[in-house]
Amino acid sequence: MIVSTTPTLEGRPIRAYHGIVAGETIVGANVVRDFFASITDVIGGRAGAYEEVLGRARREALAEMADRAQDMGANAVVGVDLSYEAVGQTGSMLMVTATGTAVTV
């Protein structure tokens, strides 16, 4: 499965459009991880625990989107966009959404 943020794939003409596909993942923040991330924010540096969770959520959203495209008979997804949003009453959860157009090249 080819997944691209571009609207076309160079040298691979689009033969059929199958429609919009999306994949969503919601991850919760851990209280202990929040505590250590706040310390990192104060003393500087990167919040590795958050980066790891964010990376996993992004990969899961992209994989879900690709699976849905394959179910539609597509072999590629073009025009992919990633969106991140805090959700929940206190914003303690993060939703990652991947959307694109399922195509056959």
ABEGO torsion letter per residue (X at the ends): XBBBABABBBGBBBABBAEBBBBBBBBBBBAAAAAAAAAAAAAEEBBAAAAAAAAAAAAAAAAAAAAAAAAAGBABBBGBBBBBBBBEAAGABBBBBBBBBBBBX
